[in-house]
Amino acid sequence: MTKAELVNEISKNTGIEKVTALKAVEAFMDSVKASLISGDNVYLRGFGTFAIKKRAKKTARNITKNTTIVVPEHYIPSFKPTSEFVDKVKANVKK
C-alpha cells in the first residue's frame, strides 16, 4: 500500500476529504520522525513501537577492492510490531 492508497482508504473509511487525510498522515509521519531524531521512542498500543537501535562499531570488508573498513557506531530507526499484530498477520496472510 502506498501513501496515496492509505490516504484514499482513510478518506473512504472516515468520510473526511483526501486533502485533510493527507495532512493527517504527513503530520503523523513528521511527528514520528521528529520524535526518533530527538531520541524518543513512539509507542502505539496494539500496533507497535518505533524505536532507535544502536549498532556497534564493526569491521567490514569491501570485497571488490579486497580491503577492510571500520563501520563506526551508529543509530538506526526500527519498528517492532506488537505480538497481537504479528499473530493476526500470521493467521490471515494468504500466500
C-alpha positions in Angstrom: 0.0 0.0 0.0 1.4 3.4 -1.0 0.8 6.7 0.9 -1.8 7.7 -1.7 -3.7 4.4 -1.2 -3.5 4.9 2.5 -4.9 8.4 2.2 -7.7 7.1 0.0 -8.6 4.3 2.5 -8.6 6.8 5.4 -10.8 9.2 3.5 -13.2 6.5 2.5 -13.5 5.0 6.0 -13.8 8.3 7.9 -15.6 10.5 5.4 -13.1 13.3 5.6 -11.6 14.9 2.5 -8.5 13.4 0.9 -6.6 16.7 1.5 -7.3 16.5 5.2 -6.4 12.8 5.4 -3.1 13.5 3.6 -2.3 16.3 6.0 -3.0 14.0 8.9 -0.9 11.2 7.5 2.0 13.5 6.8 1.7 15.1 10.3 1.8 11.6 11.8 5.0 10.7 9.9 6.6 14.1 10.7 5.8 13.6 14.4 7.3 10.1 14.4 10.4 11.2 12.6 10.9 14.2 14.9 10.5 12.0 18.0 13.0 9.5 16.7 15.5 12.2 15.7 15.3 13.6 19.2 16.0 10.1 20.6 12.5 9.4 21.9 10.6 6.2 21.1 7.0 6.2 19.8 4.7 3.5 21.4 1.3 2.8 19.7 -0.7 0.3 21.8 -2.0 -2.6 19.7 0.2 -1.6 16.7 3.9 -1.5 17.6 6.9 0.6 18.6 9.0 2.9 16.6 12.4 2.9 18.3 16.1 3.8 17.8 18.5 0.9 17.8 22.2 1.2 18.4 24.6 -0.5 16.0 28.0 -1.3 17.4 31.3 -0.5 15.7 32.4 -3.3 13.4 35.0 -4.2 10.8 33.6 -4.9 7.4 35.2 -6.0 4.1 35.0 -4.3 0.7 35.3 -7.5 -1.5 35.8 -5.6 -4.8 38.9 -3.8 -3.5 39.9 -6.6 -1.0 40.2 -4.1 1.8 38.8 -3.8 5.3 36.9 -0.8 6.6 35.7 0.2 10.0 32.0 1.0 10.3 31.6 3.3 13.2 28.9 3.0 15.9 25.6 4.4 14.7 21.9 4.5 15.4 19.1 3.4 13.1 15.3 3.7 13.3 13.3 0.5 13.7 9.8 -0.8 14.0 8.7 -3.7 16.3 5.1 -4.8 15.9 3.1 -6.0 18.9 2.7 -9.7 19.3 -1.1 -9.4 18.8 -0.4 -7.7 15.4 2.1 -10.3 14.4 -0.3 -13.1 15.3 -3.1 -11.6 13.2 -0.8 -11.2 10.2 0.4 -14.8 10.5 -3.2 -16.1 10.7 -4.6 -14.1 7.8 -1.9 -13.6 5.2 -2.6 -15.6 2.1 0.4 -16.7 0.1 
